[in-house]
């Protein structure tokens, strides 16, 4: 495991499940299964609700909160 990844995991962390809200927000969301978000908020153009994102994909950005209507994700907490 790289030294940078060790530092990241220890300082910021992540949440696994179908929903998440973090005061610091999230900088990436990784799909563990095909996922469709019922709600997702943050700084991005367009909409991600109702769109199926395939397992293994990662979306990057500034996300405040999310709820996956289907699937399971890892939300990487910003610091």
TIKOLPA-131665 format. One record per residue (C-alpha): x, y, z; residue in three letters. Coordinates in nm, 4 decimals. Example, Ala and Ser with C-alpha at 12.3 -4.5 7.8 and 13.67 -1.06 7.14 Angstrom:
<atom x="1.2300" y="-0.4500" z="0.7800" code="Ala"/>
<atom x="1.3670" y="-0.1060" z="0.7140" code="Ser"/>
//
This chain:
<atom x="0.0000" y="0.0000" z="0.0000" code="Unk"/>
<atom x="0.1368" y="0.3413" z="-0.0903" code="Unk"/>
<atom x="0.2334" y="0.5899" z="0.1746" code="Unk"/>
<atom x="-0.0081" y="0.8481" z="0.0289" code="Unk"/>
<atom x="-0.2996" y="0.6055" z="0.0524" code="Unk"/>
<atom x="-0.2115" y="0.5241" z="0.4155" code="Unk"/>
<atom x="-0.2253" y="0.8957" z="0.4969" code="Unk"/>
<atom x="-0.5558" y="0.9408" z="0.3137" code="Unk"/>
<atom x="-0.7289" y="0.6540" z="0.4917" code="Unk"/>
<atom x="-0.6121" y="0.7592" z="0.8335" code="Unk"/>
<atom x="-0.7051" y="1.1247" z="0.8022" code="Unk"/>
<atom x="-1.0252" y="1.1413" z="0.6016" code="Unk"/>
<atom x="-1.1868" y="0.7978" z="0.5777" code="Unk"/>
<atom x="-1.4880" y="0.6740" z="0.3900" code="Unk"/>
<atom x="-1.8404" y="0.5441" z="0.4378" code="Unk"/>
<atom x="-1.9853" y="0.2299" z="0.2820" code="Unk"/>
<atom x="-2.3555" y="0.1846" z="0.2189" code="Unk"/>
<atom x="-2.6446" y="0.3367" z="0.0308" code="Unk"/>
<atom x="-2.6485" y="0.6883" z="0.1753" code="Unk"/>
<atom x="-2.4184" y="0.9411" z="0.3300" code="Unk"/>
<atom x="-2.3939" y="1.2967" z="0.4539" code="Unk"/>
<atom x="-2.0648" y="1.4512" z="0.5638" code="Unk"/>
<atom x="-2.0072" y="1.8061" z="0.6840" code="Unk"/>
<atom x="-1.6790" y="1.8068" z="0.4911" code="Unk"/>
<atom x="-1.8530" y="1.6518" z="0.1896" code="Unk"/>
<atom x="-1.7213" y="1.3786" z="-0.0396" code="Unk"/>
<atom x="-1.4583" y="1.4073" z="-0.3128" code="Unk"/>
<atom x="-1.5386" y="1.0739" z="-0.4828" code="Unk"/>
<atom x="-1.8062" y="0.8047" z="-0.4858" code="Unk"/>
<atom x="-1.7216" y="0.4511" z="-0.5988" code="Unk"/>
<atom x="-1.9929" y="0.2069" z="-0.7117" code="Unk"/>
<atom x="-1.9722" y="-0.1392" z="-0.5523" code="Unk"/>
<atom x="-2.2755" y="-0.2512" z="-0.7532" code="Unk"/>
<atom x="-2.4765" y="-0.0958" z="-1.0369" code="Unk"/>
<atom x="-2.6141" y="0.2165" z="-0.8684" code="Unk"/>
<atom x="-2.8940" y="0.4627" z="-0.9342" code="Unk"/>
<atom x="-2.9043" y="0.7689" z="-0.7059" code="Unk"/>
<atom x="-3.2430" y="0.8888" z="-0.5844" code="Unk"/>
<atom x="-3.0791" y="1.2065" z="-0.4466" code="Unk"/>
<atom x="-2.7324" y="1.3545" z="-0.4821" code="Unk"/>
<atom x="-2.6204" y="1.7088" z="-0.4114" code="Unk"/>
<atom x="-2.2999" y="1.8993" z="-0.4632" code="Unk"/>
<atom x="-2.1179" y="2.1190" z="-0.7112" code="Unk"/>
<atom x="-2.1768" y="1.9761" z="-1.0591" code="Unk"/>
<atom x="-2.3780" y="2.0559" z="-1.3699" code="Unk"/>
<atom x="-2.6683" y="1.8407" z="-1.4802" code="Unk"/>
<atom x="-2.8306" y="1.5599" z="-1.2875" code="Unk"/>
<atom x="-2.7162" y="1.2201" z="-1.1693" code="Unk"/>
<atom x="-3.0519" y="1.1085" z="-1.0282" code="Unk"/>
<atom x="-3.2186" y="0.8277" z="-1.2204" code="Unk"/>
<atom x="-2.8977" y="0.7454" z="-1.4105" code="Unk"/>
<atom x="-2.7537" y="0.3962" z="-1.3591" code="Unk"/>
<atom x="-2.3777" y="0.4044" z="-1.2993" code="Unk"/>
<atom x="-2.2095" y="0.0673" z="-1.3442" code="Unk"/>
<atom x="-2.0277" y="-0.1275" z="-1.0753" code="Unk"/>
<atom x="-1.6608" y="-0.0359" z="-1.0409" code="Unk"/>
<atom x="-1.7001" y="0.3194" z="-1.1716" code="Unk"/>
<atom x="-1.5880" y="0.6182" z="-0.9647" code="Unk"/>
<atom x="-1.7320" y="0.9680" z="-0.9939" code="Unk"/>
<atom x="-1.5172" y="1.2593" z="-0.8763" code="Unk"/>
<atom x="-1.6336" y="1.6013" z="-0.7643" code="Unk"/>
<atom x="-1.7641" y="1.7917" z="-0.4647" code="Unk"/>
<atom x="-2.0625" y="1.6043" z="-0.3244" code="Unk"/>
<atom x="-2.2476" y="1.7128" z="-0.0072" code="Unk"/>
<atom x="-2.4783" y="1.4145" z="0.0354" code="Unk"/>
<atom x="-2.6286" y="1.1255" z="-0.1559" code="Unk"/>
<atom x="-2.8869" y="0.8489" z="-0.1356" code="Unk"/>
<atom x="-2.8558" y="0.5487" z="-0.3638" code="Unk"/>
<atom x="-3.1986" y="0.4179" z="-0.4587" code="Unk"/>
<atom x="-3.0337" y="0.0990" z="-0.5815" code="Unk"/>
<atom x="-2.6830" y="-0.0386" z="-0.5456" code="Unk"/>
<atom x="-2.4100" y="0.0152" z="-0.2865" code="Unk"/>
<atom x="-2.1274" y="0.2689" z="-0.2808" code="Unk"/>
<atom x="-1.8185" y="0.3921" z="-0.0993" code="Unk"/>
<atom x="-1.8180" y="0.7672" z="-0.0346" code="Unk"/>
<atom x="-1.4678" y="0.9111" z="0.0174" code="Unk"/>
<atom x="-1.4909" y="1.1908" z="0.2743" code="Unk"/>
<atom x="-1.3179" y="1.5196" z="0.1916" code="Unk"/>
<atom x="-1.0967" y="1.6791" z="0.4516" code="Unk"/>
//
